[in-house]
Amino acid sequence: MKMKEIYNKILRFFFPYAGTVYSRIGGKKTIDAVVDRFYEVMSTDPLARECLDTHKKDLGEVSIKLKEYLYGWLGGPQVFVQKYGHPRMRMRHIMIPISEVEHRQWIYCMEKALSESEIDKNTQEEMLTAMNHLAGIIVNK
Ligand code: HEM
């Protein structure tokens, strides 16, 4: 094994998430705060009404699941996959009627939550673009 490979293995052992968006933005703590704020906006802002209405009254479970999903999706620990298997996000939303209206509102809440976070503007843009793409795939109505 070359020296560089050995060095990288050691680095990965001690810092498994080095260089990922997950670690750049501050890991679990930052993601938890963004998701908490995201559902707070969704449940209080009238502009997100239709999106809120697709959810169960108690947002506790989906809030934990979105946090776990985002850890892995941003390059951190794969908590969601370890617990529930392959993400299959479109399939997991297939029983929920989601149109462009709910899509826009979901992104609106996320944009608001991110803009109030400590995450730098470029990374916010990067995250929103990727989430917007995924949300577009989830649209099913
Ligand atoms: C396009 C707009 C979206 C709407 C309207 C929406 C709505 C929902 C609803 C209603 C649930 C079920 C939870 C409940 O009934 O309370 C759910 C689950 C979930 N959503 Fe979304 N969602 C959207 C986009 C996204 C995106 C972009 C992501 C990821 C970045 C995401 C991640 C999740 C996760 C991880 C779950 C839990 C899945 C499970 O139970 O296995 N959603 N979503």
Residues whose N, C-alpha, C, O or C-beta is under 5 A from the ligand:
A	BS01	HEM	C51 T54 H55 K56 D58 V62 K65 L66 Y69 R92 I96 I98 E102 H103 W106 M131 L134 A135 I138
